[in-house]
Amino acid sequence: MLAWLKFLLLRIFNRGVTFALVQVAVPLGRWRTQARLANGVPRSLWGATPILTLPLKARADRLLGFESYSIVFTTYHVTSGFDIILRPVFKWLEDHAGGLIYAAERLLLAWVIWRYDVVHLFYDRGFLSASTRWGISPGELDLLRAAGKRVYLYAYGADVRRRTETLALGKWNFCVDCPQPGRFCACTDDNAPIMATMCEKVTCAVALGDMLAYVPKVRNMHYWPIDLAQMPAALPLRPADALRIAHAPNHTHFKGSHYLEAVIEKLQGEGHAIDYVKVQGVPNHEVIRLFGEADLVADQFIGGAYGYTALEAMAQGKPVLTYVRSSDLVETVTECPLINVTPNTLEEVLRWCLANRDKLPVIGAQGAAYVARWHSLSAVAARFARMYEETAGFPEATLLAIRAGRAAAEAARDTVPVVAGWDHPWRIDRMEPDHARSH
């Protein structure tokens, strides 16, 4: 009898919270957003997946006049530097009062609706638990939009990548060496209608690089910012010593690590001086330190698009080996010094690097200039500004600060010169290695 009464009271309570969310929080949140935007004091929230760059994206928004914060449910080994971490609360509920999680999520969403005007999420989850492994509840998106929120969705890779489309990209792709399909990514074709539904309900669906292939009606925009002020001064390249190659894969089978290691072993067997250092599962600051001590950084060789690792390495003035399938996946490709390589060309490229050690420093210097010009906090803020101007329908009072922030960012970019003499044979804008052979 007591258990039945407890169940009944919990059900009544949950229904009451849902009623308050829909009938009270949504209309009040819409009024609050209209008032803030009319006064030019917008607020944005970045969540809820623990992506390394969430706090940086919030800082980029602040350059445009937003009050902006990052929020996550949990953290992982790479970083825990988020503004709001919900894990302690929800862990306590899981351990002691699991029946209240339903209400807690809706109270959280009500708070978001009351406090923020622009909500940025990744495709894998929102604030409410969804009925599918990957994706945001359609009902959650409906509530956010009904409350007048501008909602933007972004991809980080596993949240959008489906096996059928990936394998169709060509010989080299992120699925080619996957040891367990279905474990790491959205993967299956039944994710496609989930993705389509999400994209129909939001202000704008955004992606970059290889992730463009999976998102309908997508805006192509580079949104990985680098905080140059936090990048330590890198050690100079060491032409008299062994060529030190650094590699920091999260999952080696998605990076093509064994192809790199096989070539390095072969070259070492021929007597070439190569010092190879690989790390996994370490905090981001350890990765940054490793890159600073390297002569060459290896990103990935099969995926077809460079990742955040490449940007971090370039920011420290290091030449980067990576595979980019197409030049239109790169921001301002004519300035991009990435060394384009697949498993078929790895040996040839590494032999060139060994024979041209004197050219690596200037390639690295252009990498640092490229990141400063196109992937700094202000550069990404400028792209956010243009996105807001073109999609958000903000009133003039809010647009004034956004336009001013974009103008300042673009002016700062123009103060960073392109480095002379950085040319090399493996530029992305001049060749797409194995493209003809990969189909």
C-alpha positions in Angstrom: 0.0 0.0 0.0 2.8 2.4 0.9 4.7 1.7 -2.3 1.5 2.3 -4.3 0.9 5.6 -2.6 4.5 6.7 -3.1 4.2 5.8 -6.8 1.0 7.8 -7.1 2.4 10.8 -5.4 5.5 10.7 -7.6 3.4 10.5 -10.7 1.3 13.5 -9.6 4.4 15.4 -8.8 6.0 14.7 -12.2 2.8 15.7 -14.0 2.7 18.9 -12.0 6.3 19.7 -13.0 5.6 19.0 -16.7 2.5 21.2 -16.5 4.5 24.0 -14.9 7.2 23.7 -17.6 4.8 23.8 -20.5 2.2 26.3 -19.2 4.3 28.6 -17.0 8.0 28.4 -17.9 7.6 28.5 -21.7 5.4 31.6 -21.9 7.4 33.4 -19.2 10.7 32.4 -20.9 9.4 33.7 -24.2 8.6 37.0 -22.6 12.0 37.2 -20.9 13.9 36.5 -24.1 12.0 39.1 -26.0 12.8 41.7 -23.3 16.5 40.8 -23.1 16.9 40.9 -26.9 15.0 44.2 -27.2 17.4 45.7 -24.7 20.5 44.2 -26.4 21.5 42.0 -23.4 21.3 38.4 -24.8 22.3 35.3 -23.0 23.5 32.0 -24.5 24.2 28.6 -23.1 26.5 25.9 -24.6 25.9 22.3 -23.6 25.4 19.6 -22.7 28.0 17.2 -24.1 31.4 17.6 -22.4 33.2 18.8 -25.6 36.6 20.4 -24.8 35.8 23.7 -26.6 32.4 24.4 -25.0 33.9 27.0 -22.6 35.8 28.6 -25.5 32.7 28.9 -27.6 31.0 30.6 -24.7 33.9 33.0 -24.6 33.6 33.6 -28.3 29.9 34.6 -27.7 31.0 37.0 -25.0 33.1 38.8 -27.6 29.7 39.5 -29.3 28.0 41.0 -26.3 26.4 37.8 -24.9 26.3 36.7 -21.3 27.4 33.1 -22.1 28.2 29.9 -20.2 28.9 26.3 -20.7 27.0 23.4 -19.0 27.6 19.7 -19.0 26.1 16.6 -17.2 29.5 15.0 -16.8 33.2 15.4 -17.5 36.0 13.2 -18.7 39.8 13.0 -18.5 40.5 15.6 -21.2 39.1 18.5 -19.2 36.7 19.5 -16.5 36.9 23.3 -17.1 33.1 23.9 -17.7 31.1 26.7 -16.0 28.3 24.4 -14.8 28.7 20.7 -14.1 25.5 18.8 -13.2 27.0 15.5 -12.4 27.0 15.8 -8.6 23.2 16.5 -8.5 22.2 13.8 -11.0 24.6 11.3 -9.5 23.0 11.8 -6.1 19.5 11.4 -7.6 20.6 8.2 -9.4 21.9 6.8 -6.1 19.1 8.0 -3.7 16.0 9.2 -5.6 15.9 7.9 -9.1 12.2 8.6 -9.5 13.0 12.3 -9.3 15.3 12.4 -12.3 12.3 12.9 -14.7 11.2 16.0 -12.7 14.8 17.2 -12.2 15.4 17.2 -16.0 12.3 19.3 -16.6 13.1 21.7 -13.8 16.5 22.1 -15.4 14.9 22.8 -18.8 12.6 25.3 -17.2 15.6 27.1 -15.7 17.3 27.1 -19.1 14.2 28.5 -20.7 13.9 31.2 -18.0 17.5 32.3 -18.1 18.8 31.9 -21.7 17.9 33.1 -25.1 20.2 31.1 -27.4 20.8 27.4 -26.8 23.7 25.6 -28.5 23.7 21.8 -28.3 25.4 18.9 -30.0 23.3 16.3 -31.9 23.7 13.6 -29.4 21.7 15.0 -26.4 19.8 17.8 -24.8 18.7 18.4 -21.3 15.9 15.8 -21.3 16.5 12.1 -21.6 15.6 10.9 -25.1 14.1 7.6 -26.1 17.0 6.9 -28.4 20.7 6.4 -27.7 21.6 9.4 -29.9 19.6 12.5 -30.4 17.6 15.3 -28.7 14.0 14.7 -27.7 11.7 16.4 -30.3 9.5 17.6 -27.5 12.4 19.4 -25.9 13.2 21.2 -29.1 9.5 22.1 -29.5 9.5 23.6 -26.0 12.7 25.6 -26.6 11.3 27.0 -29.9 7.9 27.8 -28.3 9.8 29.8 -25.7 11.3 31.9 -28.4 14.8 30.4 -28.0 17.2 30.4 -30.9 18.5 26.8 -31.0 21.7 25.7 -32.8 23.0 22.2 -33.2 26.6 21.1 -33.9 28.4 17.9 -34.7 31.5 16.5 -33.0 31.7 13.3 -35.0 30.4 10.2 -33.3 27.0 12.0 -32.8 26.3 12.1 -36.5 28.5 9.6 -38.3 26.5 6.7 -40.0 28.3 3.7 -41.4 26.6 3.5 -44.8 27.4 7.1 -45.8 30.9 6.9 -44.3 31.9 3.8 -46.3 30.6 5.5 -49.4 33.1 8.3 -49.0 35.9 6.2 -50.5 38.7 3.8 -49.6 39.9 5.8 -46.6 37.2 6.8 -44.0 36.5 6.6 -40.3 34.7 3.3 -40.5 37.4 1.4 -42.5 39.2 0.0 -39.4 36.3 0.2 -36.8 36.6 -2.9 -34.6 33.0 -2.8 -33.4 30.4 -1.1 -35.6 27.6 0.4 -33.5 29.6 1.0 -30.4 31.3 4.3 -31.0 29.0 6.3 -33.3 25.4 6.9 -34.2 26.3 4.4 -37.0 23.0 2.9 -38.1 20.7 4.1 -40.8 17.8 4.6 -38.4 19.6 7.6 -37.1 18.9 9.5 -40.3 15.2 10.2 -39.6 16.2 11.3 -36.0 18.7 13.7 -37.5 16.2 15.0 -40.0 13.6 15.7 -37.3 16.1 17.6 -35.2 17.2 19.7 -38.1 13.7 20.7 -39.0 12.9 21.9 -35.5 15.9 24.2 -34.8 17.1 27.6 -35.9 20.1 26.2 -37.7 21.9 22.9 -38.1 25.6 23.3 -38.3 28.5 20.9 -39.1 32.0 21.0 -40.5 34.5 18.7 -42.3 33.5 15.2 -43.0 30.4 15.7 -40.7 28.7 17.7 -43.4 27.8 14.4 -45.1 25.3 13.4 -42.4 23.4 16.5 -41.6 20.5 17.7 -43.8 20.1 21.4 -44.6 23.4 22.1 -42.9 25.4 25.2 -42.5 29.1 24.7 -43.2 31.0 26.5 -40.5 34.2 26.0 -38.7 33.5 26.2 -35.0 36.6 24.8 -33.2 38.2 27.8 -31.4 41.8 27.9 -30.1 42.7 30.1 -27.1 46.1 31.3 -28.3 46.8 33.0 -25.0 46.8 29.6 -23.3 49.2 28.0 -25.8 52.7 27.7 -24.2 55.7 28.9 -26.0 56.8 25.9 -28.1 60.3 24.6 -28.2 62.2 25.3 -31.4 62.5 22.5 -34.0 65.8 20.5 -33.6 67.3 19.8 -37.0 70.4 18.1 -35.6 68.4 15.6 -33.5 66.1 12.7 -34.4 62.9 13.7 -36.0 60.4 13.6 -33.1 56.8 12.7 -34.2 54.0 13.2 -31.7 50.7 11.4 -32.0 47.7 11.7 -29.5 44.8 9.6 -30.8 41.7 9.1 -28.8 40.9 5.9 -30.7 43.8 4.6 -32.8 41.5 2.7 -35.2 39.8 6.0 -36.1 43.2 7.7 -36.8 45.0 5.1 -38.8 47.8 4.9 -36.2 49.0 1.5 -37.2 49.8 2.7 -40.7 51.9 5.4 -39.3 53.7 3.1 -36.9 54.4 0.6 -39.6 56.1 3.2 -41.8 58.1 4.6 -38.9 59.3 1.2 -38.0 60.4 0.6 -41.6 62.3 3.9 -41.8 63.9 3.3 -38.4 65.0 -0.1 -39.7 66.8 1.7 -42.5 68.7 3.8 -40.1 66.6 7.0 -40.1 66.6 8.8 -36.7 62.9 9.1 -35.7 61.7 9.5 -32.2 58.0 8.5 -32.1 55.9 9.4 -29.0 52.2 8.5 -28.7 49.9 9.3 -25.7 46.3 8.3 -25.0 43.8 9.1 -22.2 45.8 12.0 -20.8 44.6 15.5 -19.9 44.7 18.1 -22.6 47.5 20.0 -21.1 49.7 16.9 -21.4 48.9 16.7 -25.1 49.8 20.3 -25.6 53.1 19.8 -23.8 53.9 16.8 -26.0 53.2 18.8 -29.2 55.5 21.6 -28.0 58.4 19.1 -27.8 57.8 17.6 -31.2 59.1 18.4 -34.7 56.1 17.0 -36.5 52.6 16.1 -35.2 50.5 13.3 -36.7 46.8 13.9 -36.6 44.9 11.2 -38.7 45.3 9.4 -42.0 42.0 7.9 -42.9 39.1 10.1 -41.8 39.3 12.7 -44.5 39.0 15.8 -42.3 41.4 17.4 -39.8 40.4 17.6 -36.2 41.1 19.7 -33.1 44.4 18.0 -32.6 45.7 19.5 -35.8 44.6 23.0 -34.8 46.3 22.7 -31.4 49.5 21.5 -33.0 49.5 24.3 -35.6 48.9 26.9 -33.0 52.2 25.9 -31.5 54.0 26.2 -34.8 54.2 22.5 -35.6 53.9 21.0 -39.0 50.9 18.6 -39.1 50.3 15.3 -41.0 46.6 14.7 -41.7 44.3 13.5 -44.4 41.7 16.0 -45.8 39.5 14.5 -48.5 38.5 17.7 -50.2 39.7 21.3 -50.3 36.2 22.6 -49.6 36.4 21.1 -46.1 39.1 23.6 -45.1 38.7 27.2 -44.0 40.7 29.4 -46.4 42.5 26.5 -47.9 45.0 28.6 -49.8 46.6 29.6 -46.5 46.4 26.1 -44.9 49.8 24.5 -44.4 48.6 21.0 -43.4 50.6 18.2 -45.0 48.0 16.0 -46.7 48.6 12.3 -46.4 46.9 8.9 -46.5 48.3 5.5 -45.7 49.3 5.1 -49.3 51.5 8.2 -49.2 52.7 8.1 -45.6 56.1 6.7 -46.5 56.8 9.1 -49.3 55.7 12.1 -47.1 57.8 11.1 -44.1 60.9 10.6 -46.4 60.3 14.1 -47.7 60.1 15.4 -44.1 63.3 13.7 -43.2 65.1 15.1 -46.3 63.6 18.6 -45.8 64.0 19.2 -42.1 65.0 22.8 -42.9 61.6 23.5 -44.4 59.5 22.3 -41.4 60.0 25.4 -39.3 58.5 27.8 -41.8 55.6 25.3 -42.5 55.0 25.3 -38.7 55.2 29.1 -38.6 52.5 29.4 -41.2 50.4 26.9 -39.2 50.5 29.3 -36.2 49.6 32.2 -38.4 46.8 30.2 -40.0 45.2 29.4 -36.7 45.6 33.0 -35.4 43.9 34.2 -38.6 41.1 31.7 -38.9 40.7 29.6 -35.8 41.3 31.9 -32.9 38.6 32.9 -30.4 37.9 36.1 -32.3 37.9 34.4 -35.7 35.3 31.9 -34.5 33.3 34.7 -32.9 33.2 36.4 -36.3 31.7 33.3 -37.8 29.2 33.0 -35.0 28.3 36.7 -35.6 27.6 36.1 -39.3 25.5 33.1 -38.4 23.4 35.1 -35.9 23.0 37.9 -38.4 21.8 35.6 -41.1 19.6 33.2 -39.1 18.6 34.4 -35.6 16.2 37.3 -36.5 17.6 39.3 -33.6 16.3 42.9 -33.0 18.6 45.8 -33.8 19.6 46.4 -30.2 21.2 42.9 -30.1 22.6 43.0 -33.6 24.6 46.2 -32.8 27.0 44.4 -30.4 27.2 41.4 -32.7 28.2 43.5 -35.7 30.7 45.4 -33.6 32.2 42.2 -32.4 32.5 40.8 -35.9 34.2 44.0 -37.2 36.7 43.9 -34.4 37.5 40.3 -35.0 38.0 40.7 -38.7 40.2 43.7 -38.1 42.3 41.6 -35.7 42.6 38.9 -38.3 44.0 41.3 -40.8 46.9 42.2 -38.5 48.3 38.7 -38.6 50.5 38.3 -41.8 50.8 35.1 -43.8 54.3 33.6 -43.6 56.3 33.8 -46.8 58.0 30.7 -48.2 55.9 28.0 -46.5 55.0 26.1 -49.7 55.4 22.3 -49.8 54.4 19.5 -52.2 51.5 18.1 -50.1 49.2 21.2 -49.9 45.5 20.5 -49.7 44.6 23.1 -52.3 46.8 21.5 -54.9 46.3 17.8 -54.4 43.9 15.4 -52.8 46.0 12.4 -52.2 44.6 9.0 -53.4 41.3 10.7 -54.2 41.2 9.2 -57.7 42.4 5.8 -56.3 40.1 5.8 -53.2 36.9 5.0 -55.1 
